[in-house]
Amino acid sequence: MVEVGLFVRECCMYFEQLGEADREKLLQRLESIHLDKKIKENNDASGSKMNGAATAPGPGGGGSSSSSSAYSAPSLLGHGNIVSFMSEEEGSSLLTRNDCVNGENYDTYCKKVRTWLSLIAPDIERRQIDKAAIAAGTYRDLTQDQMGAFERIFRRDADRTVLLEHRRLRFIETCRLVFHDVRDYHQGGGFITAFLSFFLPDEEVVKIMWHLNREEMKGYFKGAAQGFVADSRVFHVLMQQFVPDITAHMEKHKMNAENMQMWCIKFFTGLGVHFMPFSCLFTYMEACLTHGSVFFFKFGIAWLQFLETHLMLCKSTSELQTLLRNDHPTDHCKSHPALFKNAAEESAIFEEIIAKAHQVDLNKFGDFDALRKQVATEFEEIMEARRQRMQELAAEVDNCDDDFSDEED
């Protein structure tokens, strides 16, 4: 077992240096090692004398995959199957809010998510994904330090997302593919990538992510996420119009346009992942892909209207934050205990909120598109002023260094 452990550690160390075909072979080998270990443990526990490696069933419940290609299977499953996945990843961050997907209905949900490809830009949907070429050019314009920084971020999020190493490596691979077009990374994008990777092969995951980055969520998946921050300011204006009492109460507790993104990120950049149960997440994501980013704002207003009584009773910023983010006060992986009696009620209420969101008229108090453009322009001016000030400060520091230099003239 020591030798196996050493082999796995060395695999992880050299994984990034391998070509595409060798990476896939290595992932298959890691999966095989994991399966052999599991069979041995089961045999030891039962006293069975069976030996030899069994063949892993395919991605569907207990049968074989519909295709021999690893890439036709959902990215995170690889050559595994959903029953094993659900058992081995129980307690993982990815499955924390799963209230509906199981071995019996998994294929149905995969088919449902695959229909979302019909909702993305046609040129992206038709795009042929050459993963070898993409892998070769992923970090084409980055220094070694910059490349290393992104790899460390991918690794941290992979460790948070799933429990088994071969699935973490698959997640990192998909993040690299997404990065090829996005050219940056935000954890919210990682959340969406992980959720989609549970149902789709990585070629299809990246198409949806590239579409979101180009069409609906421009500037959302950047480290600084300037596009999202600008939209959060737009949402603050809408709050003042639609729910003025809530907005005033929140502002008393220092929650304003400057820090809106701290909570609305859950259903803007994260598209509801780790915010609502899976059963509602399918509905929400499909609505966002169908109607575009305007649905983020519509949902946000409906969410606040539902929360009004709870929010008005809050006496601190932390109380407000946990409610707005639907986070348990002591365990952010769980929903807020004051909002729902049980999982069934939570699902029913979120479905109702999503339904009400469709009825929200964003033009009720004025031209929404004009407001969005105006706020985006104003925010860009603010950011430009900040950038100029940073340059001035940097120049001042350089001047100070010159003034206090101990070098002789």
Secondary structure, DSSP 8 states (H G I E B T S, - for coil): -HHHHHHHHHHHHHGGGS-HHHHHHHHHHHHHHHHHHHHHHHHHHHT----S------SSSSS--SSS-GGGS-TTTTTS-HHHHHHHTTT-STTTT-SS--TTTHHHHHHHHHGGGGGS-HHHHT----HHHHHHHTTTT--HHHHHHHHHHHHHHHHHH-SSHHHHHHHHHHHHHHHHHH-S--HHHHHHHHHHHTTS-HHHHHHHHHHIIIII-TTTSSSS-HHHHHHHHHHHHHHHHH-HHHHHHHHHTT-STTTTHHHHTTTTTTTTTTTS-HHHHHHHHHHHHHH-THHHHHHHHHHHHHHHHHHHT--SHHHHHHHHTT--SS-TTS--TTT-SSHHHHHHHHHHHHHHHTT--TTTTS-HHHHHHHHHHHHHHHHHHHHHHHHHHHHHHHHHHHHT-----
